[in-house]
Amino acid sequence: MAITAALVKELRERTGSGMMECKKALVASNGDIDAAIEAMRKSGLAKADKKSDRVAADGVIAIETSDDGKRAVMLEVNSETDFVAKAEDFIGFVSQVGKTVLEAQPADLDALMALSLDNGESIDTVRQTLIAKIGENIQIRRFTIMNVEDGVIGSYRHGDRIGSMVKLTGGDMALAKDIAMHVAASRPQAISATDLPAELLEKERDIVATQARDSGKPEAIIDKMVEGRMKKFVNEISLLGQDFVKDPDVTVEKLVAKASATVNEIACYEVGEGIEKKQDNFAEEVMAQARGN
């Protein structure tokens, strides 16, 4: 069967693949476009599997909120480079995933990956197809869902790389957004001192006590020094103890109390945090891409 330009064009539109790849698949399937698509999908999955071990430490933080403001989801989707993170296909995929997760409320990443997008395919299948098309590893790393009945959810994104969400009882949306912005800027480890891990506090107390004893001061003074330094440490890393970024003369605790509000939950993501990013030589990276690795 003759492989016409129109047939190649149709296959390109249906798969998003390159012209030469589409023509090759059509030749192999003797012009059967459905068979060509199936073969390309199998090939794409193989390519995706080959790239699955490559480090994906770039990407975006996305936040989707329901129209009534009672549900919100934040997720991190990673790519290998910032270039791909800004690509239309990648951004469109992230948006679809966010909207689907907001509606379906999956319990974990496995359940998320199994959800179906608008085209009927699972998120994981679409992800792998996108890997084959773009040529980079793409991973959905994590997500947080917040739901509220009597209260508000505030969110903030600093560019595409940092995002935060806050759930309040009482207060209003303006306060929730202000606190979300504060969380993104100050990165508290917990809402209050009572939420901090005991192991973290014990480790810090040991360090502070050692430093105080090395000062050579009397034991009674040392005890006061330790307590003072621990109080400062706890305030610096817990949300309510921190000075509010927009008004450092007021703590977040006082800001919230003034509005008769309670902070119930906070979350903050930064793209790639905790991932060891491989530092490639640029020339070697170009050669690797040219070889199709």
Contacts in CASP RR format, 6 or more apart in sequence:
PFRMAT RR
TARGET T0000
AUTHOR 0000-0000-0000
METHOD contacts of the structure
MODEL  1
MAITAALVKELRERTGSGMMECKKALVASNGDIDAAIEAMRKSGLAKADK
KSDRVAADGVIAIETSDDGKRAVMLEVNSETDFVAKAEDFIGFVSQVGKT
VLEAQPADLDALMALSLDNGESIDTVRQTLIAKIGENIQIRRFTIMNVED
GVIGSYRHGDRIGSMVKLTGGDMALAKDIAMHVAASRPQAISATDLPAEL
LEKERDIVATQARDSGKPEAIIDKMVEGRMKKFVNEISLLGQDFVKDPDV
TVEKLVAKASATVNEIACYEVGEGIEKKQDNFAEEVMAQARGN
1 30 0 8 1.000
1 31 0 8 1.000
3 23 0 8 1.000
3 26 0 8 1.000
3 27 0 8 1.000
3 31 0 8 1.000
7 26 0 8 1.000
7 31 0 8 1.000
7 33 0 8 1.000
8 19 0 8 1.000
8 22 0 8 1.000
8 23 0 8 1.000
8 26 0 8 1.000
10 33 0 8 1.000
11 17 0 8 1.000
11 22 0 8 1.000
11 25 0 8 1.000
11 26 0 8 1.000
11 33 0 8 1.000
11 36 0 8 1.000
11 37 0 8 1.000
12 18 0 8 1.000
12 19 0 8 1.000
12 22 0 8 1.000
14 33 0 8 1.000
14 37 0 8 1.000
15 22 0 8 1.000
15 37 0 8 1.000
15 40 0 8 1.000
15 133 0 8 1.000
16 133 0 8 1.000
17 25 0 8 1.000
17 40 0 8 1.000
17 133 0 8 1.000
21 40 0 8 1.000
22 36 0 8 1.000
22 40 0 8 1.000
25 36 0 8 1.000
25 37 0 8 1.000
25 39 0 8 1.000
25 40 0 8 1.000
26 32 0 8 1.000
26 33 0 8 1.000
26 36 0 8 1.000
28 36 0 8 1.000
28 39 0 8 1.000
29 35 0 8 1.000
29 36 0 8 1.000
29 39 0 8 1.000
41 129 0 8 1.000
43 132 0 8 1.000
44 128 0 8 1.000
44 129 0 8 1.000
44 131 0 8 1.000
44 132 0 8 1.000
45 128 0 8 1.000
45 129 0 8 1.000
45 132 0 8 1.000
47 131 0 8 1.000
47 132 0 8 1.000
47 135 0 8 1.000
48 127 0 8 1.000
48 128 0 8 1.000
48 129 0 8 1.000
48 131 0 8 1.000
48 132 0 8 1.000
49 128 0 8 1.000
51 131 0 8 1.000
51 135 0 8 1.000
51 136 0 8 1.000
51 137 0 8 1.000
52 137 0 8 1.000
53 137 0 8 1.000
54 80 0 8 1.000
54 136 0 8 1.000
54 137 0 8 1.000
55 80 0 8 1.000
55 137 0 8 1.000
55 275 0 8 1.000
55 276 0 8 1.000
55 277 0 8 1.000
55 278 0 8 1.000
56 78 0 8 1.000
56 79 0 8 1.000
56 80 0 8 1.000
56 136 0 8 1.000
56 137 0 8 1.000
56 138 0 8 1.000
56 139 0 8 1.000
56 275 0 8 1.000
57 78 0 8 1.000
57 80 0 8 1.000
57 271 0 8 1.000
57 272 0 8 1.000
57 275 0 8 1.000
57 276 0 8 1.000
57 277 0 8 1.000
57 278 0 8 1.000
58 78 0 8 1.000
58 79 0 8 1.000
58 80 0 8 1.000
58 81 0 8 1.000
58 82 0 8 1.000
58 84 0 8 1.000
58 85 0 8 1.000
58 271 0 8 1.000
58 272 0 8 1.000
58 277 0 8 1.000
59 76 0 8 1.000
59 77 0 8 1.000
59 78 0 8 1.000
59 79 0 8 1.000
59 82 0 8 1.000
59 84 0 8 1.000
59 85 0 8 1.000
59 90 0 8 1.000
59 160 0 8 1.000
59 161 0 8 1.000
59 271 0 8 1.000
59 272 0 8 1.000
60 76 0 8 1.000
60 77 0 8 1.000
60 85 0 8 1.000
60 90 0 8 1.000
60 91 0 8 1.000
60 94 0 8 1.000
60 160 0 8 1.000
60 161 0 8 1.000
60 271 0 8 1.000
61 74 0 8 1.000
61 75 0 8 1.000
61 76 0 8 1.000
61 157 0 8 1.000
61 160 0 8 1.000
61 161 0 8 1.000
61 162 0 8 1.000
61 163 0 8 1.000
61 269 0 8 1.000
61 270 0 8 1.000
61 271 0 8 1.000
62 74 0 8 1.000
62 75 0 8 1.000
62 77 0 8 1.000
62 94 0 8 1.000
62 95 0 8 1.000
62 97 0 8 1.000
62 98 0 8 1.000
63 72 0 8 1.000
63 73 0 8 1.000
63 74 0 8 1.000
63 155 0 8 1.000
63 157 0 8 1.000
63 163 0 8 1.000
63 165 0 8 1.000
64 72 0 8 1.000
64 73 0 8 1.000
64 95 0 8 1.000
64 98 0 8 1.000
64 99 0 8 1.000
64 101 0 8 1.000
64 102 0 8 1.000
65 71 0 8 1.000
65 72 0 8 1.000
65 102 0 8 1.000
65 153 0 8 1.000
65 155 0 8 1.000
66 72 0 8 1.000
66 102 0 8 1.000
69 152 0 8 1.000
69 153 0 8 1.000
70 147 0 8 1.000
70 148 0 8 1.000
70 149 0 8 1.000
70 153 0 8 1.000
71 102 0 8 1.000
71 105 0 8 1.000
71 145 0 8 1.000
71 146 0 8 1.000
71 147 0 8 1.000
71 148 0 8 1.000
71 153 0 8 1.000
72 102 0 8 1.000
72 145 0 8 1.000
72 146 0 8 1.000
72 153 0 8 1.000
72 154 0 8 1.000
72 155 0 8 1.000
72 165 0 8 1.000
73 98 0 8 1.000
73 101 0 8 1.000
73 102 0 8 1.000
73 143 0 8 1.000
73 144 0 8 1.000
73 145 0 8 1.000
73 146 0 8 1.000
74 143 0 8 1.000
74 144 0 8 1.000
74 155 0 8 1.000
74 163 0 8 1.000
74 164 0 8 1.000
74 165 0 8 1.000
74 267 0 8 1.000
74 269 0 8 1.000
75 94 0 8 1.000
75 97 0 8 1.000
75 98 0 8 1.000
75 101 0 8 1.000
75 140 0 8 1.000
75 141 0 8 1.000
75 142 0 8 1.000
75 143 0 8 1.000
75 144 0 8 1.000
76 140 0 8 1.000
76 141 0 8 1.000
76 142 0 8 1.000
76 143 0 8 1.000
76 269 0 8 1.000
76 271 0 8 1.000
76 272 0 8 1.000
77 90 0 8 1.000
77 93 0 8 1.000
77 94 0 8 1.000
77 97 0 8 1.000
77 138 0 8 1.000
77 139 0 8 1.000
77 140 0 8 1.000
77 141 0 8 1.000
78 137 0 8 1.000
78 138 0 8 1.000
78 139 0 8 1.000
78 140 0 8 1.000
78 141 0 8 1.000
78 271 0 8 1.000
78 272 0 8 1.000
78 275 0 8 1.000
79 85 0 8 1.000
79 90 0 8 1.000
79 134 0 8 1.000
79 136 0 8 1.000
79 137 0 8 1.000
79 138 0 8 1.000
80 136 0 8 1.000
80 137 0 8 1.000
81 136 0 8 1.000
84 90 0 8 1.000
84 134 0 8 1.000
84 136 0 8 1.000
84 138 0 8 1.000
85 160 0 8 1.000
87 134 0 8 1.000
89 130 0 8 1.000
89 133 0 8 1.000
89 134 0 8 1.000
90 130 0 8 1.000
90 134 0 8 1.000
90 138 0 8 1.000
93 126 0 8 1.000
93 127 0 8 1.000
93 130 0 8 1.000
93 138 0 8 1.000
96 117 0 8 1.000
96 118 0 8 1.000
96 126 0 8 1.000
97 112 0 8 1.000
97 117 0 8 1.000
97 123 0 8 1.000
97 140 0 8 1.000
100 115 0 8 1.000
100 116 0 8 1.000
100 117 0 8 1.000
100 123 0 8 1.000
101 112 0 8 1.000
101 115 0 8 1.000
101 143 0 8 1.000
101 145 0 8 1.000
102 145 0 8 1.000
104 115 0 8 1.000
105 145 0 8 1.000
105 147 0 8 1.000
106 112 0 8 1.000
106 114 0 8 1.000
106 115 0 8 1.000
109 140 0 8 1.000
109 142 0 8 1.000
109 143 0 8 1.000
112 123 0 8 1.000
112 140 0 8 1.000
112 143 0 8 1.000
113 122 0 8 1.000
113 123 0 8 1.000
113 124 0 8 1.000
113 127 0 8 1.000
113 140 0 8 1.000
114 122 0 8 1.000
114 123 0 8 1.000
114 124 0 8 1.000
115 122 0 8 1.000
115 123 0 8 1.000
116 122 0 8 1.000
116 123 0 8 1.000
117 123 0 8 1.000
117 126 0 8 1.000
119 126 0 8 1.000
121 129 0 8 1.000
123 140 0 8 1.000
127 138 0 8 1.000
127 139 0 8 1.000
127 140 0 8 1.000
130 138 0 8 1.000
131 137 0 8 1.000
131 138 0 8 1.000
141 272 0 8 1.000
142 269 0 8 1.000
144 165 0 8 1.000
144 267 0 8 1.000
144 269 0 8 1.000
146 153 0 8 1.000
146 165 0 8 1.000
146 167 0 8 1.000
146 265 0 8 1.000
146 267 0 8 1.000
148 167 0 8 1.000
148 168 0 8 1.000
148 169 0 8 1.000
148 264 0 8 1.000
150 169 0 8 1.000
150 170 0 8 1.000
151 167 0 8 1.000
151 168 0 8 1.000
151 169 0 8 1.000
151 170 0 8 1.000
151 171 0 8 1.000
152 167 0 8 1.000
152 168 0 8 1.000
152 170 0 8 1.000
152 171 0 8 1.000
152 172 0 8 1.000
152 173 0 8 1.000
152 175 0 8 1.000
152 176 0 8 1.000
153 165 0 8 1.000
153 166 0 8 1.000
153 167 0 8 1.000
153 168 0 8 1.000
153 176 0 8 1.000
154 165 0 8 1.000
154 166 0 8 1.000
154 167 0 8 1.000
154 168 0 8 1.000
154 173 0 8 1.000
154 176 0 8 1.000
154 177 0 8 1.000
154 179 0 8 1.000
154 180 0 8 1.000
155 163 0 8 1.000
155 164 0 8 1.000
155 165 0 8 1.000
155 166 0 8 1.000
155 177 0 8 1.000
155 180 0 8 1.000
156 163 0 8 1.000
156 164 0 8 1.000
156 177 0 8 1.000
156 180 0 8 1.000
156 181 0 8 1.000
156 183 0 8 1.000
156 184 0 8 1.000
157 163 0 8 1.000
157 164 0 8 1.000
157 184 0 8 1.000
158 184 0 8 1.000
160 271 0 8 1.000
161 270 0 8 1.000
161 271 0 8 1.000
162 184 0 8 1.000
162 268 0 8 1.000
162 269 0 8 1.000
162 270 0 8 1.000
162 271 0 8 1.000
163 184 0 8 1.000
163 268 0 8 1.000
163 269 0 8 1.000
163 270 0 8 1.000
164 180 0 8 1.000
164 181 0 8 1.000
164 183 0 8 1.000
164 184 0 8 1.000
164 266 0 8 1.000
164 267 0 8 1.000
164 268 0 8 1.000
164 269 0 8 1.000
165 180 0 8 1.000
165 265 0 8 1.000
165 266 0 8 1.000
165 267 0 8 1.000
165 268 0 8 1.000
166 176 0 8 1.000
166 179 0 8 1.000
166 180 0 8 1.000
166 183 0 8 1.000
166 263 0 8 1.000
166 265 0 8 1.000
166 266 0 8 1.000
166 267 0 8 1.000
167 176 0 8 1.000
167 263 0 8 1.000
167 264 0 8 1.000
167 265 0 8 1.000
167 266 0 8 1.000
168 175 0 8 1.000
168 176 0 8 1.000
168 179 0 8 1.000
168 256 0 8 1.000
168 261 0 8 1.000
168 262 0 8 1.000
168 263 0 8 1.000
168 264 0 8 1.000
169 261 0 8 1.000
169 262 0 8 1.000
169 264 0 8 1.000
170 259 0 8 1.000
170 260 0 8 1.000
170 261 0 8 1.000
170 262 0 8 1.000
171 259 0 8 1.000
171 260 0 8 1.000
171 261 0 8 1.000
172 259 0 8 1.000
175 255 0 8 1.000
175 256 0 8 1.000
175 259 0 8 1.000
175 261 0 8 1.000
178 244 0 8 1.000
178 246 0 8 1.000
178 255 0 8 1.000
179 239 0 8 1.000
179 252 0 8 1.000
179 255 0 8 1.000
179 256 0 8 1.000
179 263 0 8 1.000
179 266 0 8 1.000
181 245 0 8 1.000
181 246 0 8 1.000
182 239 0 8 1.000
182 242 0 8 1.000
182 244 0 8 1.000
182 245 0 8 1.000
182 246 0 8 1.000
182 252 0 8 1.000
183 239 0 8 1.000
183 266 0 8 1.000
183 268 0 8 1.000
184 268 0 8 1.000
185 245 0 8 1.000
186 239 0 8 1.000
186 242 0 8 1.000
186 245 0 8 1.000
187 268 0 8 1.000
188 237 0 8 1.000
188 238 0 8 1.000
188 239 0 8 1.000
188 242 0 8 1.000
188 266 0 8 1.000
189 196 0 8 1.000
189 200 0 8 1.000
189 237 0 8 1.000
189 238 0 8 1.000
190 196 0 8 1.000
190 237 0 8 1.000
190 238 0 8 1.000
190 239 0 8 1.000
191 238 0 8 1.000
191 239 0 8 1.000
191 240 0 8 1.000
191 263 0 8 1.000
191 265 0 8 1.000
191 266 0 8 1.000
192 238 0 8 1.000
192 239 0 8 1.000
192 240 0 8 1.000
192 241 0 8 1.000
193 234 0 8 1.000
193 235 0 8 1.000
193 238 0 8 1.000
193 240 0 8 1.000
193 241 0 8 1.000
195 238 0 8 1.000
196 234 0 8 1.000
196 237 0 8 1.000
196 238 0 8 1.000
201 230 0 8 1.000
201 234 0 8 1.000
204 230 0 8 1.000
204 233 0 8 1.000
205 226 0 8 1.000
205 230 0 8 1.000
208 225 0 8 1.000
208 226 0 8 1.000
208 229 0 8 1.000
208 230 0 8 1.000
208 233 0 8 1.000
209 222 0 8 1.000
209 226 0 8 1.000
212 222 0 8 1.000
212 225 0 8 1.000
212 226 0 8 1.000
212 229 0 8 1.000
213 222 0 8 1.000
215 222 0 8 1.000
215 225 0 8 1.000
217 225 0 8 1.000
234 241 0 8 1.000
235 241 0 8 1.000
235 242 0 8 1.000
235 251 0 8 1.000
236 242 0 8 1.000
239 252 0 8 1.000
239 263 0 8 1.000
239 266 0 8 1.000
240 251 0 8 1.000
240 252 0 8 1.000
240 253 0 8 1.000
240 256 0 8 1.000
240 263 0 8 1.000
241 251 0 8 1.000
241 252 0 8 1.000
241 253 0 8 1.000
242 251 0 8 1.000
242 252 0 8 1.000
243 249 0 8 1.000
243 250 0 8 1.000
243 251 0 8 1.000
243 252 0 8 1.000
244 250 0 8 1.000
244 251 0 8 1.000
244 252 0 8 1.000
244 255 0 8 1.000
247 255 0 8 1.000
252 263 0 8 1.000
256 262 0 8 1.000
256 263 0 8 1.000
280 288 0 8 1.000
END
